[in-house]
Amino acid sequence: MAVIINGRDLTVEEVIRVCRGYEKVEIAPEAKEAVIKARNYIEKKLEEGAVIYGLTTGFGKFANVVISREEAEQLQKNLIISHTCAMGEPYETKYVRAAMLLRCNALSRGNSGIRLETVQTMIDMLNAGIHPVIPEKGSLGASGDLAPLSHIALALIGLGEVEYKGETVPAAEAMAKEEITPVVLAAKEGLALNNGTQMMTAVGVNVLWDAMHLMKTADIATAMTAEALHGITKAYDHKVHDLRGHQGQKDAAENLRTLLAGSQNAFEVQPSKVQDPYSLRCIPQIHGASRDAIQYVYEAVSRELNAVTDNPIVFPDEDEVISGGNFHGQPMALAFDFLKMAISEFADVSERRAERLINPQLSEGLPAFLTKYGGVCSGFMIAQYAAASMVSENKIYAHPACVDSIPSSGNQEDHVSMGTTSARTAAMVLDNAQKVIGIELAAAAQGIWLRQEIGESDISNLAPATKAAYDYIRTVSEPVDDDILMHDELKKFDEMVKDFSILEAVEKVVTLK
């Protein structure tokens, strides 16, 4: 099944199918007509000798320099070559594929003035698995993602390098093997290709997708810890959360009730304590706030996926070409800064729960550092160090990039969004958060096992949902009965969080919000 694009109704889910599942892409018939109509209008304006930014003028500070029609093609090629200034390590393939898809979708709206054959060539490259090599650093998120998108356009014209069938090769070589003819850019096309927010959105939509799964996994980790620490479930009563009214809070509380239903370890009332610490008691409020933030980002990203973000914008029906600022990344910069703060909070409170499991002063009678042989063995002592390190690192990454700005292009572009930095650092926060929650899952499973070892409880006393999680964990990781190479062990948990396998195991038993 192909994803059909028209510039209007592409979804987050469809982007993921293309960028991770390698689903084919097609442009809708009505979108083809819109693209052709806009291009015909551009040709008409060129014939009339109209002065239009980026068509018959230079770029940025050179907007006042008039370019002859004879120089138009060279202008577009020079734009792409000069703007391929990104540096650093290449983006992951999933981000590149998402950016290519999003650029094609924006162009298919019919407001960019690009030729249909140019859009189709990029779609052909995407479908053939020809992925431009795009270095990660170099975008201000001001005139969109100029440098990263220029690297895509560079491959489109048969220059630069691409990833093709697992190897880095010249773009022209890969295109020749797939019988794809490189594009010779016409007037307006270079600017239509590299002016937009698609790189930051490509990274951000992938982070968002993983965050939407992580928020459920964080609830699973909480429930596992509650099983190990004899949590008090009454704090999750819907009456409490209905009184406050935040949807994320209500959903998180419902998940915890669902996950702990039938548990003989976590009860509404515990004889040994009146209430739990915040890292258990306040999880609906903490996780719920992050859930609401993620929902906001989902809505913002869903709009941006179908946004026309280049400049100038063509309105054939109104006989207008308008120079505006839709390329400015501020809406995404704010959203992705919000996203990384939301994700970081899952990790923050997860590390605190892991500490309660590992610390003998806080663990409700569990063996110190989750080992039966304390002194000879260190158990999970340093696992908490690792979690604390990543949580602290996230505090640096979570600093909002969008509050910074630096002028560029001779001060013509005197306020920039840094939206691509927001998205990239959100990905770093996500990676750390997934690892921290993996550490908590490992510690919680160890704590549940130790309750049985010391004769306090039995694995059969777990709720059906948490038992599904525990049973899945034991298919890939044995209880730690002696000190082992902990890195290798924790890596298993990182992977089960990232590939959603532990979430899938639980959702075979219950449905989570």
N, C-alpha and C positions, 0 to 999 in steps of 0.2 A: 504494500500500500504506500502510495506517495503522499507527501505533504504538499498541498496545493496552496500557493501563496498569491495574495492579491493586494497586500499592503494594508489590509483592514482588520483581519480577524485571526492572525497567527497567535497561538497560545503558548504559554510556558511549557506545557506538556509536549507540544509538537516540536518546539525547539530542542528539548531533551531527546526526543526520538531521532532527530536528525543528527545532533552533535555527538550523541553517545551510541545510538542504535544504528547509525549510518543509513537511515531511511532516505529514499530518493525524494527529490524536490521537483515540482513542476510549477510553472507560472500559469495562472488561470486565464482563460480566453479573454474575459473582460479586462483583465489587467494588461494583457498584451495590447489591446485596443487603446487603453488609456496611455500607455507608454508611447505608442506610435503617434497618438494625437499630440502629446506634449512635444515630442521630437519635431514633428511637422511644424509646430508653432515656433520652435527655436529656429528652424531653418528659415522660416518666413521673416523673423526678426533680423536674422543675419543678412538676408537679402535686402532688407530695408535700411541696413546700416545703423541699427539701433546700438546705443552705448549701454552695455549690460555688464555688470560686474562678473568677472571670471570668464566671460565669453570674448569680449572685446577690450578688456582692461587687464592689468596685472592683478596680483593678489595682495591682501593685507595692506601694508603701507604703500604698495605700488598700485593701489586701486585707481589712482589718478593718471596712470600711464595707459594711453590708448594703444591697443594692439590691432594691427591690420588683419584682415581675413586670411591673407596668405600666411601669416604667422600663427594662426589659431591652433593648428595641429601641433606645431613645435611647442607652443605655450603649454598645452595640456601634458605633453610628454615631459617637458622640463619640470612642470609642477610635481609630477610623480617622482621623477628621479631625484630632485632636490629635496623632497620631503621625506624620503626613506632614511630617516635619521634615528630610528629607534635603536636602542642598545640593550645589552644584557643577554640573558638566557632566553631561548625561544619559549613562546607560549605553548601550553599543552594543546594537543590536537583538538580536544573537545572545545576549547575556547576559540580556536581558529575556525572550526566548522560553524560554530554558532555565529561568529562575526560575519562570515561569508553569507550565511542564510539571512541574517538580519539586514545586511546591506542590500541583498537582492529583494527582500520583502519591502524595504523602504522605497527602493527604486521602482518597484512594480506598482506603486500607488499612482504614478503618472503625473508627478509634480516636480520631477527632477530634470527633464529634458534630455535624458540619455537615450541612445538608440536601443531598440529591443535586442538586437544581436549582441550588444555588449553585455546586457543583463544575462542573456541566455548562455553566453560563453562562461560567465562565472558560475552559473548553475551547472553547466556541463562539467566544469572543473570540480565542483563540490561532489557531484554524483560519481565522478571518476576517482575520487579520493586523492585529488591533487591539492595539497594544503600548503599555502605559502608559509615560509619561515618568517615569523614575526617576533622580533625581540620584545621583551616585556616592558622596557623602560623608554620613556620619551614622549609621553602624551600629557599635555596640560588639561585636556578635557575642555578646551576653550572653543576653538573652531572645530569642535568635535575631537576625534582621535586622529589627527592629521597624520602623524608618523606611522602608527600601526596600520591604518587603513591604506596608506600609501604603499606599504609592503604587499598588501593584497593586490592592489592595482598594478604594482610592478610585475608580479607574476602573471597577471592577466595580459600584459603586453609582451610576455615571453622573456622577461628579464628576472634576475635574482634567483633565489633558490626555493625549492619546495620540498616538503616531505611527501614521498610517494612510495607506497608499498614497503614502508619501514625504513627507507633510505632517504638521505638528503641528496637531491640531484638538481641540476639546472632546470628552471621552469620550462624552458623551450624543449628540453629532452623529454620530460614527462608529458607535455602537451602533444608532442609528436607521436609518442607511443599510444596515446589515446585519440589520435587524429583530431585534435582540437587546434584550431588556427588562432594564434595570438591576435589580440585586438590592436588596431591602429586607432588611437583615440581621436575623436572628432571634437569640435568646439563644445565646451561645457562639460565634457565627460570626465576629465581628470578631477575636476572640482566636485562633480556629482559622486565620484567614487571615494574620495578621501575626506569629505566633509560630513561628519556625522558622529553619533554617539555609540556606534555599534560595537566597538571593542570593549568599552567599559560595561556595556549592557550584556555582552556575551559572557564576560567573566562573572558579572553580577547575577545573571539568571542561573548559572550553574551553581554558584554559592547558595543562592536562594533555594534551589531544588534540594540540595543536600541539607540545608537548614530545616526545611519542611519535614524531612525524615528525622533529623537529629532531635527535634523537639519531642517527638514520640519516644525515641530511644532514651532521651533524658528522663522521661517519665518512667520507663521500664527500669532504668538504673536506680531511680528513687525507690521504686517498689521493691526491688531486690534488697536494697539497703534497709528498708523498713522491715523486711522479713528477717534480716540478720540482726537488727537492733531492737526487735520487738516494738515497732512503731505503733503510735496511737492513731487509728484511722478516723476517729471522730472529727478531727480537724478538717477532714475532707467532705464533711456533710454538706449536701447541696444547699441547705438553708443558710449556712454561713456565706456562701459564695453568691447566692442569689441576692443577698442583701447589698452586696457591693456592685454587682451587675456587669463587670467587665467580662466579655465573652471568652477571652483567652483564659482567664482565671477559672471560669465555670468549666471550660473544656478540660483543663489540666486536672481539676478536682475530679471530674467524671472519669478521666483516664485512671487516676489513682484508685478510685473506688472499684473500677472494673478490674484493674490489675490485681488488687488485693482481696477481691471477693472470694470467700471460702478459705482464707488463710487461717491457720491455727497458731501463727506466730505474731502477726500484727492484728491487734484487737481494737475495738472502740475505746476500751478502758484497760489500762495496765495496772496491776496492783502495786508495782514498784515505783511508779511516777505519775504525776498529774498531767504533765504536758511534755512534748518533745522540744528539742532545740529548733531554732528557726530553719535550719537546713533540711529538716523534715516537715515541721509543722507549716511553714510558710511557702512550701513549694507551689501550691496553686497560684499564690500571689506573684512569686518570682518567675516561675516558668510561664505563667499566664501573661505577664507583662511582655515577655519576649515573644510569646505567640502573637499577641496583638501587633507588635512591631513587625513581625514577619508577614502578617496579613496586610499591613499597610504597604510593605515593600512589594508584595505580590501584586497588589492593585496598581502601584506605580509602574512596576516593570511591565505588566500586561499592557499598559497604555504605551510605554516606550517601544515595545516590540513592533508596534504598528504606527510609529510616528515618522513623519518626514522631517529629517534633521539636517539636510544639507542647505546650501545657500549659493545663489539666490533660488527662490522657489517660483516655479512656473504655474501660472493659472491661465490655461488656454481659453477657457470659457469667458473669463473676465478681461482677456487681452492685457494681462499684467505679468510682469516679472518683478518680484519684490525681494529686495535685500533685507533680510531679517536676522534673527539670532537663534533659530531653532537648534543650531548645532551646540549651543552652550549646554554643558553637562550638569548644571546645578541641580535639576530635579533628580538625576540619578546619583550625584555626589552625596546629597543629603540622605537619600534612601539607603545607599550602601554603607554610609557611616552609621546610620541607624541600625542596619542589619548586623554590622560587625559588633556593635555594642550589645545587641540582643543575643547574639551567639555567645559572646564572651561571658554573659551572665550564666548561661547553662554550665560553662566550665567552672566559673567562680564557685558556685554553690555545690557542684559535683565534687570539687576538691575538698570542700569542707565536710561533705558526707564521707569521703574516703578517709579523711583524717579521723573522723569519729570511729570508723571501723578499725583502723590501724592502731590508734592511740589507746593504751590500756586504761587510761584515766577516763575515757569517754565511751568505751565500747560495750558497755552493759555486760561485763563479765567474759568477753571473748579473750582468748590468749593474746598476750602482748605481741603486737606487730604481726598478728595472724599466723603465728608459727607455734607448733607444739613443743619445739626445742629451743626456746629462747636462750640466748647466750651463745650457744654453739651455732645457731641459725639466726639470721637477721630477718627472715621472712619478707614482709612487704614494707619494711622500714623506709627503704630508699625509693620505692614506688611513689610514696607521698612526696618525696623531694622532687621527683620528675614532674608530677602533677603541679606542684607549687611553682616550679620554674616556668612551666608553660602558661599558667594563669598569670604570673607576673609579666611574662613576655607579651601576653595579650593586652595588658594595660597600656603598653607602648603602642602596639598596632591599632588599638581602639581609639586612639586620639583622632578626632575628626580631621580628615584631610580637607574637607570642604571649607573650613574656616581660614584656610591659607589661600593666598593668591600672589601671583607674580606677573608683572606686565610683560608683554611680548610684542613682536612685530612692530618695533619702533613706537611702542605705547599705543598703537591702534587697538590692540587687544589687551586692554588695561585691567581686565578682571577675568580671571580664569577659575574653573571649578575644581580642578584636581580630582575629577570624578573617577578617572582610571586608577589613580592611587587609592581612592576609597575602595574600589572593587578588588584591586590586587591585595590590599591589606585585609579585606574581608575574607579572602581566600586563605590567608595566613592564619587569621583568627580561627576560621573553621577547622583547619587542619589540627591546630592545637586543641580545640574544644573536643573534637572527635577522639583524640588520643586520651584526654583527661577523662572523658566519660568511659572510655574503654578501660582505664585503670580502675575506676570505681566499680565497673561490672566485674572485673577480675577480683577485686577485694571483697565485694559483696558475695560472690560465689564461694570464695574461700571462707568467709564468715559463716555462711549457711552450712557448708560442709563441716566446719569446726563445731558448730552447735550440735551436730549429730555425733561427732567424734567424742565430745565431752559429755554426751548423754543427756543434753538439755532438750533436744528436739530431733525431728526426723525429716528427711527430705520429703516424705509423703505429706508432711504438714503444710507444705507450701500451697499457696493458691494455685489453681489450674494455670493461670497466665504466667505467674512467676516460675512455676515448675517447668513450663514449656521453655522459658528462657534458660533456666538452669540446665535442663536436659540438653538443649542445643549447645550450651557452653561446654558441656562435658563430652560432646562429640569432637571437639577440637582442642580441649585443654583439660588435663587431669588436675585434681587437687594438688596443691604444693605441699608435699609431705617432708621435703628436705630442700635446702637451698639449691636453686637451679639458676641457669642463665636467664635472669629475669627479663632482659631485653627481648629475647626470642618469645617468651611467654606473653608479654604485654603486646607485642606486635600482632599476635593472633586476635586480640581483643580490638585493637585499632582497625584491623581488617574487617571484623564482623560488624563494626559500627559503620564503616565506610561503604561496604557493599550491601548494607541493609539486611544482611542475613539473619541477625538476631531479631530485628524488627519483624521480618517475614515469619520467623518461627513463632513469635508471640501472636501475630495476627492470624495465624492458622487456628488459634484457640479463641481469641476475642477480637473485637473491632475497636480500634482506638480513634479518637478524634484528631 
